[in-house]
């Protein structure tokens, strides 16, 4: 899912290489709800997320929309299409304000070729993303939709939550349909889980806001704590 700001490519890049990357591209800011790129468009550039949070969305031929992943501070997004198809394979929409370095695929490739340190950091970031994807598939085979939702809530709390008095509020414009898509579950599963957790005093919910009241209980539901 990649929802937490764990450093990613940008976070691990030494300052001299950061400056070279800034010079290779340009800084651009995107407000919430902005569309950074659209599925099917020609892929000419990629984005290095210096700050913020985005959702990666895919639309099927039948018009069904799915949120494939969340990407945050440090991540590189929009890079795959330039290497594989030449066209955007997904739409990227902003959740929290984004500050990004926008770099053409050609200049980014040259930057990596000319800077071995940056190339190693980029390979590490890609390997971590592949490992995360493999782990997500493994977890999906041995957990329920409710467990995966609990894990997502904990990850979002760690990455983007605001703590106050032992509680953690997650204020992100993600619908129940989008949450269901992220954890490979049905909307009904998400609705039932949130309803039960409210009744049990584990979470509280309102529009675009989920407050974790009992983190230990949520961790037990997630199967992360006995």
C-alpha positions as CSV (number, residue, x, y, z in Angstrom):
1,X,0.0,0.0,0.0
2,X,2.8,2.4,0.7
3,X,0.9,4.8,2.8
4,X,3.5,6.0,5.3
5,X,6.3,8.4,4.9
6,X,9.1,6.0,5.4
7,X,11.7,8.1,3.6
8,X,11.6,6.5,0.2
9,X,13.9,7.6,-2.6
10,X,14.1,11.3,-1.7
11,X,14.4,10.6,2.0
12,X,17.5,8.4,1.5
13,X,19.1,10.6,-1.1
14,X,22.2,12.6,0.1
15,X,22.0,16.4,-0.1
16,X,24.5,16.8,-3.0
17,X,22.4,14.3,-5.1
18,X,19.2,16.1,-4.1
19,X,20.6,19.4,-5.4
20,X,21.5,17.7,-8.7
21,X,18.0,16.3,-9.0
22,X,16.5,19.7,-8.3
23,X,18.6,21.1,-11.2
24,X,17.5,18.3,-13.5
25,X,13.8,19.1,-13.0
26,X,11.6,21.8,-11.4
27,X,9.6,22.2,-8.2
28,X,5.8,22.2,-8.5
29,X,3.2,22.3,-5.8
30,X,-0.2,20.6,-6.1
31,X,-3.2,21.4,-3.9
32,X,-5.6,18.8,-2.4
33,X,-7.9,17.1,-5.0
34,X,-5.5,18.1,-7.9
35,X,-4.9,15.6,-10.6
36,X,-1.1,15.2,-11.3
37,X,-1.5,12.9,-14.3
38,X,-4.3,11.0,-16.0
39,X,-4.4,7.3,-17.0
40,X,-3.9,6.9,-20.8
41,X,-2.0,10.2,-21.3
42,X,1.5,10.1,-22.8
43,X,4.1,9.7,-20.1
44,X,6.8,12.3,-20.4
45,X,7.8,12.9,-16.8
46,X,7.8,11.5,-13.3
47,X,7.3,13.0,-9.9
48,X,9.5,12.9,-6.8
49,X,7.3,13.6,-3.8
50,X,9.2,15.9,-1.4
51,X,6.1,16.1,0.8
52,X,2.4,15.3,0.7
53,X,0.2,12.2,0.0
54,X,-1.4,11.0,-3.2
55,X,-3.6,8.1,-4.3
56,X,-2.9,6.0,-7.4
57,X,-6.1,5.2,-9.2
58,X,-6.8,2.7,-12.0
59,X,-9.9,2.7,-14.2
60,X,-11.0,-0.5,-16.0
61,X,-12.4,-0.6,-19.5
62,X,-15.9,-1.0,-17.8
63,X,-15.4,2.3,-16.0
64,X,-14.8,0.8,-12.6
65,X,-12.3,2.7,-10.4
66,X,-9.9,1.2,-7.9
67,X,-7.4,2.8,-5.6
68,X,-4.2,0.8,-6.1
69,X,-2.0,2.5,-3.6
70,X,-1.2,5.5,-1.5
71,X,2.2,7.2,-2.0
72,X,3.8,9.7,0.3
73,X,6.8,11.8,1.1
74,X,10.0,10.4,-0.5
75,X,8.3,8.3,-3.1
76,X,8.8,8.4,-6.9
77,X,5.5,8.1,-8.8
78,X,4.7,8.0,-12.5
79,X,8.0,6.3,-13.3
80,X,6.8,3.0,-14.5
81,X,4.8,4.1,-17.6
82,X,7.8,5.9,-19.0
83,X,9.8,2.6,-19.0
84,X,7.1,0.2,-20.0
85,X,4.2,1.5,-22.1
86,X,5.0,5.2,-22.8
87,X,1.4,6.0,-21.5
88,X,0.2,6.6,-18.0
89,X,-1.0,3.3,-16.5
90,X,-2.9,5.1,-13.6
91,X,-4.2,8.5,-12.5
92,X,-2.6,10.2,-9.6
93,X,-4.7,12.5,-7.4
94,X,-3.6,14.6,-4.5
95,X,-4.9,13.8,-1.0
96,X,-2.6,16.1,1.1
97,X,-0.8,19.1,-0.4
98,X,2.1,17.9,-2.5
99,X,5.5,19.5,-3.2
100,X,7.2,17.6,-6.0
101,X,10.2,17.7,-8.2
102,X,9.0,17.1,-11.8
103,X,11.6,15.5,-14.0
104,X,11.4,14.2,-17.6
105,X,12.0,10.5,-17.9
106,X,15.0,11.2,-20.1
107,X,16.7,13.5,-17.6
108,X,15.9,11.2,-14.7
109,X,17.6,8.3,-16.5
110,X,20.6,10.5,-17.3
111,X,20.7,11.6,-13.6
112,X,20.9,8.0,-12.4
113,X,23.5,7.1,-15.1
114,X,25.7,9.9,-14.0
115,X,25.3,9.5,-10.2
116,X,26.0,6.0,-8.9
117,X,25.0,6.9,-5.3
118,X,21.5,8.1,-6.5
119,X,21.2,4.9,-8.7
120,X,21.9,2.7,-5.7
121,X,19.3,4.6,-3.6
122,X,16.8,4.3,-6.4
123,X,17.3,0.6,-6.8
124,X,16.9,0.2,-3.0
125,X,13.6,2.1,-3.1
126,X,12.3,0.0,-6.0
127,X,13.4,-3.2,-4.2
128,X,11.6,-2.1,-1.1
129,X,8.4,-1.4,-3.1
130,X,8.6,-4.9,-4.7
131,X,9.1,-6.4,-1.3
132,X,6.1,-4.5,0.1
133,X,3.9,-5.7,-2.8
134,X,5.0,-9.3,-2.2
135,X,4.3,-9.0,1.5
136,X,0.9,-7.4,0.8
137,X,0.0,-10.4,-1.4
138,X,1.2,-12.8,1.3
139,X,-0.8,-11.0,4.0
140,X,-3.9,-11.0,1.8
141,X,-3.9,-14.8,1.7
142,X,-3.8,-15.2,5.5
143,X,-5.9,-12.3,6.8
144,X,-9.5,-11.2,6.6
145,X,-10.6,-7.9,5.1
146,X,-11.3,-6.5,8.6
147,X,-7.7,-7.4,9.7
148,X,-6.2,-5.7,6.6
149,X,-8.4,-2.6,7.3
150,X,-7.1,-2.5,10.9
151,X,-3.5,-2.7,9.6
152,X,-4.2,0.2,7.1
153,X,-5.7,2.3,9.9
154,X,-2.6,1.8,12.1
155,X,-0.3,2.6,9.1
156,X,-2.2,5.8,8.3
157,X,-2.1,6.7,12.0
158,X,1.6,6.3,12.1
159,X,2.2,8.2,8.9
160,X,-0.5,10.9,9.0
161,X,-2.4,10.8,12.3
162,X,-2.6,13.6,14.8
163,X,-2.3,12.4,18.4
164,X,-4.2,14.0,21.3
165,X,-4.8,12.6,24.7
166,X,-4.0,9.0,23.8
167,X,-6.2,9.1,20.7
168,X,-5.1,9.5,17.1
169,X,-7.2,11.2,14.5
170,X,-6.7,10.4,10.8
171,X,-8.2,13.2,8.6
172,X,-7.9,12.1,5.0
173,X,-10.6,12.3,2.2
174,X,-10.8,8.6,1.7
175,X,-14.2,7.0,1.1
176,X,-15.3,3.6,2.4
177,X,-15.1,2.4,-1.2
178,X,-11.5,3.6,-1.5
179,X,-10.6,2.0,1.8
180,X,-12.1,-1.2,0.6
181,X,-10.1,-1.0,-2.6
182,X,-6.9,-0.4,-0.7
183,X,-7.3,-3.5,1.5
184,X,-8.8,-5.7,-1.3
185,X,-12.2,-6.1,0.5
186,X,-15.8,-5.3,-0.2
187,X,-17.4,-2.0,0.9
188,X,-19.8,-4.1,3.0
189,X,-16.8,-5.6,4.9
190,X,-15.4,-2.1,5.7
191,X,-18.8,-0.8,6.7
192,X,-19.4,-3.7,9.1
193,X,-15.9,-3.5,10.6
194,X,-16.1,0.2,11.3
195,X,-19.6,-0.2,12.8
196,X,-18.4,-2.9,15.1
197,X,-15.3,-1.0,16.1
198,X,-17.4,2.1,16.9
199,X,-19.8,0.0,19.1
200,X,-16.8,-1.6,20.9
201,X,-15.1,1.8,21.5
202,X,-12.1,1.1,19.3
203,X,-12.6,3.9,16.8
204,X,-14.9,6.9,16.2
205,X,-15.8,8.0,12.7
206,X,-17.1,11.1,11.0
207,X,-16.8,12.6,7.5
208,X,-13.2,12.1,6.3
209,X,-12.1,11.4,9.8
210,X,-11.3,8.2,11.8
211,X,-10.2,8.5,15.4
212,X,-8.4,5.5,16.9
213,X,-9.5,5.4,20.5
214,X,-8.0,2.1,21.5
215,X,-4.8,1.4,19.6
216,X,-4.0,-1.8,21.4
217,X,-7.4,-3.3,20.6
218,X,-7.0,-2.3,16.9
219,X,-3.6,-3.9,16.9
220,X,-5.1,-7.1,18.3
221,X,-7.8,-7.1,15.6
222,X,-5.1,-6.6,13.0
223,X,-3.3,-9.7,14.3
224,X,-0.2,-7.7,15.3
225,X,-0.6,-8.1,19.0
226,X,-1.7,-11.0,21.2
